[in-house]
């Protein structure tokens, strides 16, 4: 998705990338927390497990650190990509204009809008 955004110089594709990558960062954050019943070994799960089994708790802490590192790297990368995005003159207004142009030129979308009126 990022490749297509850079290749076509499309604000809309950049916005789609930021949307989906933002959700991915949220998943990394949830993984780092390790909310019980989520199936992820994060900080909460690691400290709860530490009370029962020290070795397994330490392993959980290592996994939590990996989730945190993954989240921090992802945040750093999205910041770098956003710098590139802004340096090329892209904007949210341009993305909404591209969306309106592409949605308006799509025959199925146009027919759906006309039927709804």
BAGUTI-11613 format. One record per residue: residue in three letters; x, y, z of N, C-alpha, C, O in turn. Coordinates in Angstrom, 3 decimals. Each point is the difference from the previous one (the first is absolute). Example, Ala and Ser with C-alpha at 12.3 -4.5 7.8 and 13.67 -1.06 7.14 Angstrom:
BEGIN
<pt residuo="ALA" n_east="13.190" n_north="-5.690" n_up="7.800" ca_east="-0.890" ca_north="1.190" ca_up="0.000" c_east="0.900" c_north="1.200" c_up="0.000" o_east="1.036" o_north="-0.019" o_up="0.665"/>
<pt residuo="SER" n_east="-1.386" n_north="1.069" n_up="-1.385" ca_east="0.820" ca_north="1.190" ca_up="0.060" c_east="-0.770" c_north="1.090" c_up="0.730" o_east="0.509" o_north="1.108" o_up="0.169"/>
***
This chain:
BEGIN
<pt residuo="UNK" n_east="0.824" n_north="-1.174" n_up="0.000" ca_east="-0.824" ca_north="1.174" ca_up="0.000" c_east="0.881" c_north="1.256" c_up="0.000" o_east="-0.287" o_north="0.957" o_up="-0.719"/>
<pt residuo="UNK" n_east="1.335" n_north="-0.958" n_up="1.506" ca_east="0.908" ca_north="1.147" ca_up="0.029" c_east="0.718" c_north="0.152" c_up="-1.336" o_east="0.187" o_north="1.115" o_up="-0.487"/>
<pt residuo="UNK" n_east="0.209" n_north="-2.222" n_up="-0.094" ca_east="0.677" ca_north="0.040" ca_up="-1.295" c_east="-0.883" c_north="0.671" c_up="-1.039" o_east="0.464" o_north="0.857" o_up="-0.752"/>
<pt residuo="UNK" n_east="-1.733" n_north="-1.241" n_up="0.707" ca_east="-0.928" ca_north="0.594" ca_up="-0.969" c_east="-0.213" c_north="1.488" c_up="0.273" o_east="-0.148" o_north="0.785" o_up="-0.937"/>
<pt residuo="UNK" n_east="0.131" n_north="-0.396" n_up="2.198" ca_east="-0.176" ca_north="1.412" ca_up="0.343" c_east="1.175" c_north="0.821" c_up="-0.500" o_east="-0.190" o_north="1.086" o_up="-0.548"/>
<pt residuo="UNK" n_east="1.400" n_north="-1.593" n_up="0.730" ca_east="1.187" ca_north="0.725" ca_up="-0.442" c_east="0.094" c_north="-0.016" c_up="-1.521" o_east="0.329" o_north="1.012" o_up="-0.619"/>
<pt residuo="UNK" n_east="-0.614" n_north="-2.147" n_up="0.032" ca_east="0.127" ca_north="-0.151" ca_up="-1.452" c_east="-0.982" c_north="0.891" c_up="-0.752" o_east="0.360" o_north="0.631" o_up="-0.994"/>
<pt residuo="UNK" n_east="-1.604" n_north="-0.582" n_up="1.472" ca_east="-1.022" ca_north="0.781" ca_up="-0.699" c_east="-0.137" c_north="1.414" c_up="0.546" o_east="-0.771" o_north="0.794" o_up="-0.540"/>
<pt residuo="UNK" n_east="1.501" n_north="-0.464" n_up="1.598" ca_east="-0.064" ca_north="1.313" ca_up="0.637" c_east="-1.440" c_north="0.341" c_up="0.363" o_east="-0.495" o_north="1.083" o_up="-0.309"/>
<pt residuo="UNK" n_east="-0.170" n_north="-2.035" n_up="0.975" ca_east="-1.421" ca_north="0.122" ca_up="0.309" c_east="-0.209" c_north="0.257" c_up="1.489" o_east="0.400" o_north="-0.801" o_up="0.845"/>
<pt residuo="UNK" n_east="-1.033" n_north="1.931" n_up="-0.540" ca_east="-0.326" ca_north="0.318" ca_up="1.396" c_east="-0.981" c_north="-1.010" c_up="0.576" o_east="0.094" o_north="-0.372" o_up="1.169"/>
<pt residuo="UNK" n_east="-1.023" n_north="-0.063" n_up="-1.987" ca_east="-0.999" ca_north="-0.957" ca_up="0.463" c_east="0.655" c_north="-1.306" c_up="0.433" o_east="-0.364" o_north="-0.568" o_up="1.029"/>
<pt residuo="UNK" n_east="1.312" n_north="0.098" n_up="-1.797" ca_east="0.692" ca_north="-1.248" ca_up="0.366" c_east="0.835" c_north="0.193" c_up="1.266" o_east="0.099" o_north="-0.911" o_up="0.821"/>
<pt residuo="UNK" n_east="0.495" n_north="2.078" n_up="-0.662" ca_east="0.722" ca_north="0.293" ca_up="1.242" c_east="-0.960" c_north="-0.054" c_up="1.191" o_east="0.325" o_north="-0.563" o_up="1.044"/>
<pt residuo="UNK" n_east="-1.503" n_north="1.152" n_up="-1.212" ca_east="-0.979" ca_north="0.010" ca_up="1.097" c_east="-0.440" c_north="-1.423" c_up="0.354" o_east="-0.157" o_north="-0.334" o_up="1.174"/>
<pt residuo="UNK" n_east="-0.037" n_north="-0.489" n_up="-2.190" ca_east="-0.354" ca_north="-1.394" ca_up="0.274" c_east="1.128" c_north="-0.696" c_up="0.751" o_east="-0.250" o_north="-0.772" o_up="0.926"/>
<pt residuo="UNK" n_east="1.487" n_north="1.042" n_up="-1.322" ca_east="1.139" ca_north="-0.580" ca_up="0.697" c_east="0.026" c_north="0.448" c_up="1.457" o_east="0.169" o_north="-0.823" o_up="0.900"/>
<pt residuo="UNK" n_east="-0.335" n_north="2.133" n_up="-0.663" ca_east="0.031" ca_north="0.511" ca_up="1.373" c_east="-1.131" c_north="-0.606" c_up="0.836" o_east="0.188" o_north="-0.297" o_up="1.179"/>
<pt residuo="UNK" n_east="-1.348" n_north="0.118" n_up="-1.786" ca_east="-1.128" ca_north="-0.590" ca_up="0.724" c_east="0.307" c_north="-1.433" c_up="0.429" o_east="-0.141" o_north="-0.344" o_up="1.174"/>
<pt residuo="UNK" n_east="0.557" n_north="-0.485" n_up="-2.122" ca_east="0.244" ca_north="-1.405" ca_up="0.325" c_east="1.237" c_north="-0.187" c_up="0.874" o_east="0.004" o_north="-0.856" o_up="0.884"/>
<pt residuo="UNK" n_east="1.034" n_north="1.636" n_up="-1.117" ca_east="1.206" ca_north="-0.116" ca_up="0.821" c_east="-0.257" c_north="0.522" c_up="1.403" o_east="0.593" o_north="-0.485" o_up="0.964"/>
<pt residuo="UNK" n_east="-1.478" n_north="1.477" n_up="-0.843" ca_east="-0.402" ca_north="0.477" ca_up="1.326" c_east="-0.684" c_north="-1.091" c_up="0.804" o_east="0.250" o_north="-0.151" o_up="1.196"/>
<pt residuo="UNK" n_east="-1.107" n_north="-0.604" n_up="-1.854" ca_east="-0.639" ca_north="-1.134" ca_up="0.677" c_east="1.032" c_north="-1.057" c_up="0.396" o_east="-0.107" o_north="-0.614" o_up="1.061"/>
<pt residuo="UNK" n_east="1.099" n_north="0.409" n_up="-1.918" ca_east="1.047" ca_north="-0.969" ca_up="0.311" c_east="0.778" c_north="0.433" c_up="1.235" o_east="0.342" o_north="-0.834" o_up="0.838"/>
<pt residuo="UNK" n_east="-0.063" n_north="2.117" n_up="-0.715" ca_east="0.695" ca_north="0.509" ca_up="1.186" c_east="-0.863" c_north="-0.209" c_up="1.241" o_east="0.517" o_north="-0.337" o_up="1.065"/>
<pt residuo="UNK" n_east="-1.831" n_north="0.537" n_up="-1.196" ca_east="-0.905" ca_north="-0.253" ca_up="1.128" c_east="0.052" c_north="-1.469" c_up="0.420" o_east="-0.023" o_north="-0.308" o_up="1.192"/>
<pt residuo="UNK" n_east="0.093" n_north="-0.587" n_up="-2.160" ca_east="0.097" ca_north="-1.434" ca_up="0.313" c_east="1.315" c_north="-0.286" c_up="0.734" o_east="0.027" o_north="-0.792" o_up="0.942"/>
<pt residuo="UNK" n_east="1.059" n_north="1.436" n_up="-1.376" ca_east="1.278" ca_north="-0.167" ca_up="0.700" c_east="-0.110" c_north="0.478" c_up="1.445" o_east="0.512" o_north="-0.648" o_up="0.913"/>
<pt residuo="UNK" n_east="-1.176" n_north="1.773" n_up="-0.707" ca_east="-0.175" ca_north="0.532" ca_up="1.357" c_east="-0.821" c_north="-0.933" c_up="0.868" o_east="0.329" o_north="-0.216" o_up="1.166"/>
<pt residuo="UNK" n_east="-1.390" n_north="-0.335" n_up="-1.719" ca_east="-0.828" ca_north="-0.959" ca_up="0.745" c_east="0.801" c_north="-1.257" c_up="0.304" o_east="-0.118" o_north="-0.570" o_up="1.084"/>
<pt residuo="UNK" n_east="0.933" n_north="0.139" n_up="-2.041" ca_east="0.868" ca_north="-1.156" ca_up="0.231" c_east="0.999" c_north="0.261" c_up="1.101" o_east="0.286" o_north="-0.888" o_up="0.804"/>
<pt residuo="UNK" n_east="0.254" n_north="2.103" n_up="-0.754" ca_east="0.968" ca_north="0.348" ca_up="1.046" c_east="-0.659" c_north="0.009" c_up="1.367" o_east="0.624" o_north="-0.374" o_up="0.993"/>
<pt residuo="UNK" n_east="-1.881" n_north="0.797" n_up="-0.932" ca_east="-0.711" ca_north="-0.022" ca_up="1.284" c_east="-0.292" c_north="-1.427" c_up="0.447" o_east="0.134" o_north="-0.321" o_up="1.180"/>
<pt residuo="UNK" n_east="-0.528" n_north="-0.526" n_up="-2.104" ca_east="-0.291" ca_north="-1.391" ca_up="0.337" c_east="-1.249" c_north="-0.159" c_up="0.832" o_east="0.014" o_north="-0.670" o_up="1.032"/>
<pt residuo="UNK" n_east="-1.089" n_north="1.282" n_up="-1.475" ca_east="-1.270" ca_north="-0.065" ca_up="0.727" c_east="-0.448" c_north="-1.450" c_up="0.108" o_east="0.010" o_north="-0.735" o_up="-0.988"/>
<pt residuo="UNK" n_east="-0.400" n_north="0.330" n_up="2.182" ca_east="-0.378" ca_north="-1.388" ca_up="0.271" c_east="-1.085" c_north="-0.514" c_up="-0.924" o_east="-0.964" o_north="0.708" o_up="-0.293"/>
<pt residuo="UNK" n_east="1.120" n_north="-1.934" n_up="-0.161" ca_east="-0.977" ca_north="-0.622" ca_up="-0.883" c_east="0.182" c_north="0.385" c_up="-1.453" o_east="-0.743" o_north="-0.474" o_up="-0.859"/>
<pt residuo="UNK" n_east="1.714" n_north="1.321" n_up="0.567" ca_east="0.225" ca_north="0.440" ca_up="-1.371" c_east="0.928" c_north="-0.922" c_up="-0.764" o_east="0.131" o_north="0.129" o_up="-1.217"/>
<pt residuo="UNK" n_east="0.510" n_north="-1.053" n_up="1.901" ca_east="0.903" ca_north="-0.925" ca_up="-0.671" c_east="1.363" c_north="0.583" c_up="-0.282" o_east="0.753" o_north="-0.557" o_up="-0.799"/>
<pt residuo="UNK" n_east="-0.413" n_north="1.674" n_up="1.439" ca_east="1.275" ca_north="0.659" ca_up="-0.240" c_east="0.750" c_north="0.107" c_up="1.327" o_east="-0.573" o_north="0.347" o_up="1.032"/>
<pt residuo="UNK" n_east="1.878" n_north="-0.657" n_up="-1.088" ca_east="0.823" ca_north="0.104" ca_up="1.207" c_east="0.589" c_north="1.396" c_up="0.078" o_east="1.033" o_north="0.273" o_up="-0.612"/>
<pt residuo="UNK" n_east="-1.683" n_north="0.621" n_up="1.362" ca_east="0.477" ca_north="1.357" ca_up="0.192" c_east="0.331" c_north="0.234" c_up="1.459" o_east="0.166" o_north="-0.943" o_up="0.774"/>
<pt residuo="UNK" n_east="-0.072" n_north="2.225" n_up="-0.404" ca_east="0.412" ca_north="0.347" ca_up="1.362" c_east="-0.964" c_north="-0.532" c_up="1.055" o_east="0.440" o_north="-0.562" o_up="1.003"/>
<pt residuo="UNK" n_east="-1.729" n_north="0.725" n_up="-1.207" ca_east="-0.979" ca_north="-0.447" ca_up="0.995" c_east="0.088" c_north="-1.508" c_up="0.187" o_east="0.062" o_north="-0.491" o_up="1.127"/>
<pt residuo="UNK" n_east="-0.056" n_north="-0.227" n_up="-2.220" ca_east="0.091" ca_north="-1.460" ca_up="0.064" c_east="1.324" c_north="-0.445" c_up="0.607" o_east="0.035" o_north="-0.959" o_up="0.771"/>
<pt residuo="UNK" n_east="1.051" n_north="1.642" n_up="-1.109" ca_east="1.324" ca_north="-0.376" ca_up="0.507" c_east="0.069" c_north="0.139" c_up="1.518" o_east="0.515" o_north="-0.887" o_up="0.680"/>
<pt residuo="UNK" n_east="-1.029" n_north="1.991" n_up="-0.146" ca_east="0.068" ca_north="0.195" ca_up="1.448" c_east="-0.962" c_north="-0.905" c_up="0.755" o_east="0.289" o_north="-0.410" o_up="1.124"/>
<pt residuo="UNK" n_east="-1.424" n_north="0.095" n_up="-1.727" ca_east="-0.907" ca_north="-0.966" ca_up="0.631" c_east="0.630" c_north="-1.387" c_up="0.024" o_east="-0.133" o_north="-0.734" o_up="0.978"/>
<pt residuo="UNK" n_east="0.819" n_north="0.381" n_up="-2.063" ca_east="0.642" ca_north="-1.314" ca_up="-0.087" c_east="1.208" c_north="-0.074" c_up="0.927" o_east="0.332" o_north="-1.075" o_up="0.500"/>
<pt residuo="UNK" n_east="0.330" n_north="2.211" n_up="-0.266" ca_east="1.184" ca_north="0.047" ca_up="0.859" c_east="-0.313" c_north="-0.510" c_up="1.411" o_east="0.865" o_north="-0.581" o_up="0.655"/>
<pt residuo="UNK" n_east="-2.094" n_north="0.796" n_up="-0.190" ca_east="-0.397" ca_north="-0.455" ca_up="1.334" c_east="-0.028" c_north="-1.524" c_up="0.088" o_east="0.282" o_north="-0.566" o_up="1.056"/>
<pt residuo="UNK" n_east="-0.620" n_north="-0.097" n_up="-2.155" ca_east="-0.128" ca_north="-1.456" ca_up="-0.005" c_east="1.279" c_north="-0.700" c_up="-0.449" o_east="0.399" o_north="-1.003" o_up="0.591"/>
<pt residuo="UNK" n_east="0.244" n_north="1.525" n_up="-1.631" ca_east="1.164" ca_north="-0.668" ca_up="-0.573" c_east="0.997" c_north="1.075" c_up="-0.447" o_east="-0.236" o_north="0.714" o_up="-0.974"/>
<pt residuo="UNK" n_east="1.347" n_north="-0.614" n_up="1.698" ca_east="0.989" ca_north="1.058" ca_up="-0.259" c_east="0.584" c_north="-0.088" c_up="-1.417" o_east="0.118" o_north="1.018" o_up="-0.682"/>
<pt residuo="UNK" n_east="0.244" n_north="-2.213" n_up="0.240" ca_east="0.626" ca_north="-0.159" ca_up="-1.322" c_east="-0.958" c_north="0.418" c_up="-1.109" o_east="0.390" o_north="0.687" o_up="-0.944"/>
<pt residuo="UNK" n_east="-1.631" n_north="-1.102" n_up="1.066" ca_east="-1.000" ca_north="0.367" ca_up="-0.996" c_east="-0.291" c_north="1.497" c_up="0.051" o_east="-0.260" o_north="0.618" o_up="-1.033"/>
<pt residuo="UNK" n_east="0.301" n_north="-0.037" n_up="2.218" ca_east="-0.186" ca_north="1.438" ca_up="0.145" c_east="1.116" c_north="0.783" c_up="-0.676" o_east="-0.256" o_north="1.012" o_up="-0.652"/>
<pt residuo="UNK" n_east="1.501" n_north="-1.480" n_up="0.807" ca_east="1.139" ca_north="0.649" ca_up="-0.650" c_east="-0.139" c_north="-0.103" c_up="-1.518" o_east="0.278" o_north="0.964" o_up="-0.714"/>
<pt residuo="UNK" n_east="-0.700" n_north="-2.112" n_up="0.223" ca_east="-0.234" ca_north="-0.164" ca_up="-1.437" c_east="-1.092" c_north="0.967" c_up="-0.471" o_east="0.101" o_north="0.576" o_up="-1.083"/>
<pt residuo="UNK" n_east="-1.136" n_north="-0.402" n_up="1.895" ca_east="-1.060" ca_north="0.951" ca_up="-0.334" c_east="0.521" c_north="1.427" c_up="-0.064" o_east="-0.440" o_north="0.782" o_up="-0.843"/>
<pt residuo="UNK" n_east="1.373" n_north="-0.432" n_up="1.726" ca_east="0.597" ca_north="1.336" ca_up="-0.007" c_east="0.827" c_north="0.199" c_up="-1.272" o_east="-0.019" o_north="1.080" o_up="-0.590"/>
<pt residuo="UNK" n_east="0.735" n_north="-2.109" n_up="0.174" ca_east="0.781" ca_north="0.081" ca_up="-1.236" c_east="-0.933" c_north="0.229" c_up="-1.195" o_east="0.286" o_north="0.816" o_up="-0.876"/>
<pt residuo="UNK" n_east="-1.390" n_north="-1.537" n_up="0.857" ca_east="-0.980" ca_north="0.166" ca_up="-1.080" c_east="-0.609" c_north="1.404" c_up="0.059" o_east="-0.223" o_north="0.626" o_up="-1.036"/>
<pt residuo="UNK" n_east="-0.043" n_north="-0.139" n_up="2.238" ca_east="-0.542" ca_north="1.354" ca_up="0.152" c_east="0.971" c_north="1.043" c_up="-0.524" o_east="-0.407" o_north="0.959" o_up="-0.656"/>
<pt residuo="UNK" n_east="1.678" n_north="-1.141" n_up="0.940" ca_east="1.011" ca_north="0.915" ca_up="-0.510" c_east="0.040" c_north="-0.024" c_up="-1.530" o_east="0.182" o_north="1.036" o_up="-0.638"/>
<pt residuo="UNK" n_east="-0.352" n_north="-2.216" n_up="0.061" ca_east="-0.024" ca_north="-0.118" ca_up="-1.461" c_east="-1.212" c_north="0.733" c_up="-0.579" o_east="0.124" o_north="0.685" o_up="-1.015"/>
<pt residuo="UNK" n_east="-1.294" n_north="-0.821" n_up="1.645" ca_east="-1.191" ca_north="0.718" ca_up="-0.445" c_east="0.223" c_north="1.508" c_up="0.084" o_east="-0.371" o_north="0.739" o_up="-0.912"/>
<pt residuo="UNK" n_east="0.978" n_north="-0.286" n_up="2.009" ca_east="0.270" ca_north="1.439" ca_up="0.168" c_east="0.983" c_north="0.493" c_up="-1.056" o_east="-0.192" o_north="1.072" o_up="-0.575"/>
<pt residuo="UNK" n_east="1.238" n_north="-1.846" n_up="0.318" ca_east="0.970" ca_north="0.385" ca_up="-1.024" c_east="-0.671" c_north="0.074" c_up="-1.367" o_east="0.253" o_north="0.925" o_up="-0.772"/>
<pt residuo="UNK" n_east="-1.102" n_north="-1.895" n_up="0.478" ca_east="-0.731" ca_north="-0.009" ca_up="-1.267" c_east="-0.881" c_north="1.236" c_up="-0.119" o_east="-0.059" o_north="0.619" o_up="-1.062"/>
<pt residuo="UNK" n_east="-0.621" n_north="-0.257" n_up="2.138" ca_east="-0.877" ca_north="1.166" ca_up="0.004" c_east="0.810" c_north="1.286" c_up="-0.191" o_east="-0.395" o_north="0.869" o_up="-0.777"/>
<pt residuo="UNK" n_east="1.508" n_north="-0.744" n_up="1.472" ca_east="0.835" ca_north="1.201" ca_up="-0.117" c_east="0.595" c_north="0.138" c_up="-1.401" o_east="0.059" o_north="1.100" o_up="-0.550"/>
<pt residuo="UNK" n_east="0.376" n_north="-2.205" n_up="-0.017" ca_east="0.543" ca_north="0.033" ca_up="-1.363" c_east="-1.093" c_north="0.402" c_up="-0.989" o_east="0.249" o_north="0.782" o_up="-0.917"/>
<pt residuo="UNK" n_east="-1.454" n_north="-1.314" n_up="1.100" ca_east="-1.111" ca_north="0.337" ca_up="-0.890" c_east="-0.354" c_north="1.487" c_up="0.103" o_east="-0.281" o_north="0.641" o_up="-1.013"/>
<pt residuo="UNK" n_east="0.294" n_north="-0.096" n_up="2.223" ca_east="-0.285" ca_north="1.427" ca_up="0.174" c_east="1.087" c_north="0.837" c_up="-0.676" o_east="-0.303" o_north="0.989" o_up="-0.667"/>
<pt residuo="UNK" n_east="1.558" n_north="-1.379" n_up="0.836" ca_east="1.097" ca_north="0.704" ca_up="-0.651" c_east="-0.163" c_north="-0.039" c_up="-1.527" o_east="0.177" o_north="1.016" o_up="-0.673"/>
<pt residuo="UNK" n_east="-0.511" n_north="-2.182" n_up="0.140" ca_east="-0.161" ca_north="-0.135" ca_up="-1.451" c_east="-1.154" c_north="0.842" c_up="-0.524" o_east="0.126" o_north="0.636" o_up="-1.046"/>
<pt residuo="UNK" n_east="-1.242" n_north="-0.623" n_up="1.755" ca_east="-1.132" ca_north="0.789" ca_up="-0.488" c_east="0.320" c_north="1.487" c_up="0.083" o_east="-0.492" o_north="0.777" o_up="-0.819"/>
<pt residuo="UNK" n_east="1.299" n_north="-0.367" n_up="1.783" ca_east="0.421" ca_north="1.402" ca_up="0.068" c_east="0.896" c_north="0.355" c_up="-1.188" o_east="-0.134" o_north="1.079" o_up="-0.577"/>
<pt residuo="UNK" n_east="1.040" n_north="-1.976" n_up="0.213" ca_east="0.870" ca_north="0.236" ca_up="-1.151" c_east="-0.800" c_north="0.039" c_up="-1.301" o_east="0.262" o_north="0.833" o_up="-0.868"/>
<pt residuo="UNK" n_east="-1.224" n_north="-1.721" n_up="0.737" ca_east="-0.833" ca_north="-0.033" ca_up="-1.204" c_east="-0.865" c_north="1.252" c_up="-0.064" o_east="-0.240" o_north="0.537" o_up="-1.081"/>
<pt residuo="UNK" n_east="-0.228" n_north="-0.069" n_up="2.235" ca_east="-0.800" ca_north="1.219" ca_up="0.020" c_east="0.836" c_north="1.209" c_up="-0.423" o_east="-0.500" o_north="0.893" o_up="-0.684"/>
<pt residuo="UNK" n_east="1.773" n_north="-0.864" n_up="1.088" ca_east="0.888" ca_north="1.077" ca_up="-0.454" c_east="0.123" c_north="-0.016" c_up="-1.524" o_east="-0.063" o_north="1.043" o_up="-0.653"/>
<pt residuo="UNK" n_east="0.237" n_north="-2.235" n_up="0.104" ca_east="0.086" ca_north="-0.137" ca_up="-1.459" c_east="-1.300" c_north="0.442" c_up="-0.651" o_east="0.007" o_north="0.695" o_up="-1.016"/>
<pt residuo="UNK" n_east="-1.112" n_north="-1.099" n_up="1.602" ca_east="-1.328" ca_north="0.357" ca_up="-0.505" c_east="-0.175" c_north="1.514" c_up="-0.052" o_east="-0.455" o_north="0.541" o_up="-1.008"/>
<pt residuo="UNK" n_east="0.815" n_north="0.137" n_up="2.089" ca_east="-0.157" ca_north="1.454" ca_up="0.051" c_east="1.006" c_north="0.715" c_up="-0.905" o_east="-0.308" o_north="1.059" o_up="-0.547"/>
<pt residuo="UNK" n_east="1.497" n_north="-1.621" n_up="0.386" ca_east="1.015" ca_north="0.658" ca_up="-0.833" c_east="-0.334" c_north="-0.064" c_up="-1.493" o_east="0.534" o_north="0.782" o_up="-0.787"/>
<pt residuo="UNK" n_east="-1.408" n_north="-1.702" n_up="0.398" ca_east="-0.386" ca_north="-0.096" ca_up="-1.406" c_east="-1.193" c_north="0.888" c_up="-0.330" o_east="-0.475" o_north="0.005" o_up="-1.136"/>
<pt residuo="UNK" n_east="-0.015" n_north="0.748" n_up="2.124" ca_east="-1.114" ca_north="0.911" ca_up="-0.241" c_east="-1.364" c_north="-0.640" c_up="0.113" o_east="-0.992" o_north="0.600" o_up="-0.415"/>
<pt residuo="UNK" n_east="0.910" n_north="-1.791" n_up="0.960" ca_east="-1.291" ca_north="-0.678" ca_up="0.161" c_east="-0.741" c_north="0.612" c_up="1.188" o_east="0.615" o_north="0.575" o_up="0.898"/>
<pt residuo="UNK" n_east="-1.945" n_north="-0.705" n_up="-0.904" ca_east="-0.806" ca_north="0.511" ca_up="1.101" c_east="-1.309" c_north="-0.775" c_up="0.083" o_east="-0.355" o_north="-0.759" o_up="-0.902"/>
<pt residuo="UNK" n_east="-0.345" n_north="0.969" n_up="1.998" ca_east="-1.294" ca_north="-0.646" ca_up="0.197" c_east="-1.017" c_north="0.532" c_up="-1.026" o_east="-0.851" o_north="-0.748" o_up="-0.480"/>
<pt residuo="UNK" n_east="0.947" n_north="2.026" n_up="0.157" ca_east="-0.911" ca_north="0.583" ca_up="-0.990" c_east="0.200" c_north="-0.650" c_up="-1.368" o_east="-0.960" o_north="-0.278" o_up="-0.718"/>
<pt residuo="UNK" n_east="2.219" n_north="0.043" n_up="0.377" ca_east="0.299" ca_north="-0.640" ca_up="-1.285" c_east="-0.528" c_north="-1.440" c_up="-0.005" o_east="-0.510" o_north="-0.475" o_up="-1.015"/>
<pt residuo="UNK" n_east="0.637" n_north="-0.214" n_up="2.159" ca_east="-0.506" ca_north="-1.374" ca_up="0.084" c_east="-1.514" c_north="-0.033" c_up="-0.142" o_east="-0.536" o_north="-0.870" o_up="-0.686"/>
<pt residuo="UNK" n_east="-0.166" n_north="1.812" n_up="1.330" ca_east="-1.456" ca_north="0.006" ca_up="-0.132" c_east="-0.418" c_north="0.367" c_up="-1.421" o_east="-1.001" o_north="-0.511" o_up="-0.502"/>
<pt residuo="UNK" n_east="1.756" n_north="1.387" n_up="-0.144" ca_east="-0.278" ca_north="0.323" ca_up="-1.400" c_east="0.199" c_north="-1.203" c_up="-0.911" o_east="-0.796" o_north="-0.241" o_up="-0.907"/>
<pt residuo="UNK" n_east="1.871" n_north="-0.515" n_up="1.155" ca_east="0.239" ca_north="-1.204" ca_up="-0.794" c_east="-1.101" c_north="-1.027" c_up="0.216" o_east="-0.422" o_north="-0.680" o_up="-0.935"/>
<pt residuo="UNK" n_east="-0.044" n_north="0.575" n_up="2.190" ca_east="-1.076" ca_north="-0.944" ca_up="0.289" c_east="-1.274" c_north="0.407" c_up="-0.724" o_east="-0.680" o_north="-0.839" o_up="-0.590"/>
<pt residuo="UNK" n_east="0.360" n_north="2.122" n_up="0.634" ca_east="-1.212" ca_north="0.479" ca_up="-0.668" c_east="0.100" c_north="-0.226" c_up="-1.508" o_east="-0.979" o_north="-0.390" o_up="-0.637"/>
<pt residuo="UNK" n_east="2.152" n_north="0.634" n_up="0.071" ca_east="0.170" ca_north="-0.195" ca_up="-1.440" c_east="-0.105" c_north="-1.470" c_up="-0.378" o_east="-0.625" o_north="-0.340" o_up="-1.004"/>
<pt residuo="UNK" n_east="1.232" n_north="-0.532" n_up="1.799" ca_east="-0.043" ca_north="-1.427" ca_up="-0.328" c_east="-1.378" c_north="-0.586" c_up="0.262" o_east="-0.456" o_north="-0.868" o_up="-0.744"/>
<pt residuo="UNK" n_east="-0.212" n_north="1.335" n_up="1.799" ca_east="-1.343" ca_north="-0.509" ca_up="0.281" c_east="-0.988" c_north="0.504" c_up="-1.037" o_east="-0.918" o_north="-0.719" o_up="-0.395"/>
<pt residuo="UNK" n_east="1.109" n_north="1.964" n_up="-0.048" ca_east="-0.897" ca_north="0.559" ca_up="-1.015" c_east="0.173" c_north="-0.639" c_up="-1.363" o_east="-0.949" o_north="-0.067" o_up="-0.781"/>
<pt residuo="UNK" n_east="2.144" n_north="-0.398" n_up="0.492" ca_east="0.243" ca_north="-0.617" ca_up="-1.302" c_east="-0.367" c_north="-1.481" c_up="-0.015" o_east="-0.049" o_north="-0.615" o_up="-1.065"/>
<pt residuo="UNK" n_east="-0.205" n_north="0.044" n_up="2.229" ca_east="-0.389" ca_north="-1.401" ca_up="0.083" c_east="-1.491" c_north="-0.103" c_up="-0.313" o_east="-0.826" o_north="0.598" o_up="0.690"/>
<pt residuo="UNK" n_east="0.490" n_north="-1.347" n_up="-1.715" ca_east="-1.389" ca_north="-0.097" ca_up="-0.451" c_east="-0.901" c_north="-0.616" c_up="1.065" o_east="-1.128" o_north="0.458" o_up="0.184"/>
<pt residuo="UNK" n_east="1.599" n_north="-1.489" n_up="0.525" ca_east="-0.814" ca_north="-0.649" ca_up="1.031" c_east="-0.304" c_north="0.948" c_up="1.148" o_east="-1.122" o_north="0.021" o_up="0.507"/>
<pt residuo="UNK" n_east="2.108" n_north="0.763" n_up="-0.091" ca_east="-0.221" ca_north="0.964" ca_up="1.081" c_east="-0.997" c_north="1.065" c_up="-0.443" o_east="-0.902" o_north="0.364" o_up="0.754"/>
<pt residuo="UNK" n_east="1.065" n_north="0.131" n_up="-1.972" ca_east="-0.911" ca_north="1.023" ca_up="-0.512" c_east="-1.432" c_north="-0.517" c_up="-0.053" o_east="-0.929" o_north="0.722" o_up="0.363"/>
<pt residuo="UNK" n_east="0.735" n_north="-1.967" n_up="-0.813" ca_east="-1.335" ca_north="-0.574" ca_up="-0.061" c_east="-0.583" c_north="-0.180" c_up="1.390" o_east="-1.195" o_north="0.223" o_up="0.198"/>
<pt residuo="UNK" n_east="2.003" n_north="-0.618" n_up="0.757" ca_east="-0.485" ca_north="-0.177" ca_up="1.373" c_east="-0.445" c_north="1.337" c_up="0.592" o_east="-1.018" o_north="0.072" o_up="0.689"/>
<pt residuo="UNK" n_east="1.778" n_north="0.975" n_up="-0.958" ca_east="-0.382" ca_north="1.333" ca_up="0.488" c_east="-1.296" c_north="0.454" c_up="-0.649" o_east="-0.874" o_north="0.543" o_up="0.676"/>
<pt residuo="UNK" n_east="0.741" n_north="-0.758" n_up="-1.971" ca_east="-1.227" ca_north="0.406" ca_up="-0.686" c_east="-1.203" c_north="-0.784" c_up="0.517" o_east="-1.087" o_north="0.561" o_up="0.140"/>
<pt residuo="UNK" n_east="1.268" n_north="-1.847" n_up="0.143" ca_east="-1.111" ca_north="-0.799" ca_up="0.535" c_east="-0.387" c_north="0.460" c_up="1.395" o_east="-1.170" o_north="-0.086" o_up="0.374"/>
<pt residuo="UNK" n_east="2.132" n_north="0.575" n_up="0.405" ca_east="-0.315" ca_north="0.421" ca_up="1.355" c_east="-0.742" c_north="1.330" c_up="0.030" o_east="-0.659" o_north="0.323" o_up="0.988"/>
<pt residuo="UNK" n_east="0.765" n_north="0.452" n_up="-2.070" ca_east="-0.697" ca_north="1.281" ca_up="-0.056" c_east="-1.414" c_north="-0.264" c_up="-0.383" o_east="-0.794" o_north="0.933" o_up="-0.113"/>
***
